[in-house]
Amino acid sequence: MYVKLQLDTGCFHILCSTKTSPPNNVGVSVSVSPLDKKTEPIYKYRSQTLIQSSNVGGVKKFNGVHKRYNSDKPSVVVHEPEVKKQNFEQNPDRDKRENKRVDSIILNKRDVGVKFGVDVNEKVHAKCSTKWANYGGCIPSMLQALDTIKDLDEAFQPWAETLSNKERSIILKEQSSWERALEIFEWFKRKGCYELNVIHYNIMLRILGKARKWSYVESLWDEMGVKGIAPINSTYGTLIDVYSKGGRKEEAVWWLERMKGLEMEPDEVTMGIVVQMYKKAGEFQKAEEFFKQWSSRESLKHEATIKPMIGRVKRGSQTHVCLSSYTYNTLIDTYGKAGQLKEASAILMQMLREGIVPNTVTFNTMIHICGNHDQLGEVALLMKKMEELKCPPDTRTYNILISLHAKHDDIATAASYFSEMKQACLEPDLVSYRTLLYAYSIRNMVSEAEELISEMDGRGLETDEYTQSALTRMYIEAGMLEKSWLWFRRFHLAGNLSSEGYSANIDAYGERGHVLEAERAFICCQEAKKLTVHEYNVMIKAYGIGKNYDKACQLFDSMKSHGVVPDNCSYNSLIQILAGADLPHMARPYLRMLQEAGLVCDCIPYCAVISSFVKLGHLEMAEGLYKEMIQFNVEPDVVVYGVLINSFADVGSVKEAVTYFDAMKSAGLSANAIIYNSLIKLYTKVGYFKEAQETYKLIQSLEVHPDVYTSNCMIDLYSERSMVRQAEELFENLKRIGDANEFTYAMMLIMYKRNGRFEEATRIAKQMRELGLITDLLSYNNVIGLYALDGRYKEVLETFKEMINAAIHPDHCTFKSLGAVLMKCGVPKRAVKKLEITRKKDAESGLQAWMSTLSSVVGVYEDDDDDA
């Protein structure tokens, strides 16, 4: 399925292609009027048709954009003007180009090494100076002033008369707080001397959307309509992006549909945003469909553009949409997350055909995809191509490689990439350390893990809670209990553990039966005042594993006194622990408490306690609990019915078993093979042949193989009725599928012996011996009984000796067959009785007497038989 990546470096004829950066027409910008007032949601447009506002009132002209207003109703909503009507008086084309350049500067800032030496510049923080210095000019000073002076009039005073569009855009974009950005934006509007265009509004839409201030976003959109500021392609792209990333996919899709309704074709950036939106939602097919439809429209547009040049284009030649590397990377990642490796590879090949040089992001994405599909050979090929194209791996590349090889249990290669990363002068980040540290911990590689921890400590890097608890487990698994405690205590004393971290450590000790350490960790959590229901739950579980059932109950009972309310897991854990320990009487009160708390969501806890009562033979208690379930409207499932049916089958109570079977059918539940097996066991026990046969057919109708126990029951029933042919068919079928066991062969031997077919019975006995299927008392007795009845006394003696050597103790049935052999060989009945009395007085000496007597008599008998 995978398309081999034959990356021919010869196709990279555009080594300095301008298509390698993300497209920059995502011009974000916006503007808002009084945002503290309650505004009508923008989604009113969903149910309304856009209607042009009436001509009542005046018409105000602002930079060539006409805005209608009603002098009596200043808050009237003015609908969004058509895109075509946008016309700035100065130079719209130049403004658009300037806006694109501003966005380009924002998205692709380069180090220019500007240094400051005057006024406010001297106060620039070291942390921000490099970043702001990249802009050059007065912008660093402006940003520093805004960062240090709260009053905007004072902060802007030196530049109030000279602020350009570009500077206003950068100032808004660089604000780390949405409140400050909004304050500055409102200041620009209040001054009235600054043009706020669609780019500024886009920036504010993005800032407010990222902060998830949806009411402000709505107000801002309405204000654009009132002021006649027509949204452009990137406005919709911004709205789709922020709503999608803000977890409001439905609204994001609505903006996309609105854009389509205006016949505004998404540009490449907006297309990429939509693909990302569908990818994030896991709707990969929609992402693919959207891209293909967009590409198709773009191709048609391109064809229309080149029609005048048709003489130069060969007939049948195909036009392609040229995309940026950013878009290609998005598409590759989308296909990868959808598990479509072939399609991801095809996009990469298309990228190469277009002469776009893959960048590190491209290779990282492909390496990640191939690794997740176990294509480690392709990963190696991609790494080789990166080297050939002089595309250096970055820290993320190595992190992916470390993770992939650790996942495939190649820890040596993972560690070698970690070393290679450092040799390449790349600083491993937290992800690098944590990935490798976790890989070491789950493999109990203590020395390697400790070396890495030491390195992290030296760099001041913190271990996250997930890795911390994994290392606790590592020390426990390695039998280094004291070290595990010191490791846990280090994080506890530093105050770096959350409630979840404590519960993970308690669970690590509890799962391995180290109850004392689990208790100590629990107390530490209590001291840190971080106890929640989760810590109680894992501690109850630890007590259960350690069989400290009383302590488990005491801890549960103390929860409410500590202000912690037990949850469903608390009740279920304790009930399961007690029921599994054959303590259903202790579990039942907690089951009642669970019911009173209104936390019963299924019949599982009831089933556990019912099963425990059944196991102890307390069927009346089990039935009582079943009735309680029905009373509380807790619906039993097929497992509950199965437990009850099987329990009554074991004691041969046909009436009760059938009653529960009928109740199950009345509840609309279908019987499974387990229940049918229980019924056949019951019918075999009471000799209900017809019912057993019908039930066996029902199991076969389920298209599953009946288990061997059930089939043996049927062979037993056939045997008792001398139904040899049916028994043989079933026996041969069991042998064919490999299910025939010792009991199966024993049943067939008994059947043949009962019907006087000693030849077949002897053949079965021989097969049992060859297959090593004579291992229990029943089989030995059956074989000895067969040989005794058939006059094979030498085989009787051999089998008896095997039985003693196998430490199988003979019973009354064994000695009865042996006595019959002695008497047939001429030993008086009185002598046989004397042997039996000796055995009863002293089992060991009696057994030796039997063995010696049998050996001598059978030996003499065989010699006489040979002489004859």
Secondary structure by P-SEA (a helix, b strand, c coil): ccccccccccccccccccccccccccccccccccccccccccccccccccccccccbbbbbcccbbbbbbcccccccccccccccccccccaaaaaaaaaaaaaaaaccccccccccccccccccccccccccccccaaaaaaaaaacccccccccccccccccaaaaaaaaaacccaaaaaaaaaaaaaaccccccaaaaaaaaaaaaaacaaaaaaaaaaaaaaacccccaaaaaaaaaaaaaaccaaaaaaaaaaaaaacccccaaaaaaaaaaaaaacaaaaaaaaaaaaaaaaaaaaaaaaccccccccccbbbbbbbcaaaaaaaaaaaaaacaaaaaaaaaaaaaaacccccaaaaaaaaaaaaaacaaaaaaaaaaaaaaacccccaaaaaaaaaaaaaacaaaaaaaaaaaaaaacccccaaaaaaaaaaaaaacaaaaaaaaaaaaaaacccccaaaaaaaaaaaaaacaaaaaaaaaaaaaaaccccaaaaaaaaaaaaaacaaaaaaaaaaaaaaaccccaaaaaaaaaaaaaacaaaaaaaaaaacccccccccaaaaaaaaaaaaaacccccaaaaaaaaaaacccccaaaaaaaaaaaaaacaaaaaaaaaaaaaaacccccaaaaaaaaaaaaaacaaaaaaaaaaaaaaacccccaaaaaaaaaaaaaacaaaaaaaaaaaaaaacccccaaaaaaaaaaaaaacaaaaaaaaaaaaaaaccccaaaaaaaaaaaaaacaaaaaaaaaaaaaaacccccaaaaaaaaaaaaaacaaaaaaaaaaaaaaacccccaaaaaaaaaaaaaacccaaaaaaaaaaaaacaaaaaaaaaaaaaaaaaaaaaaaaac
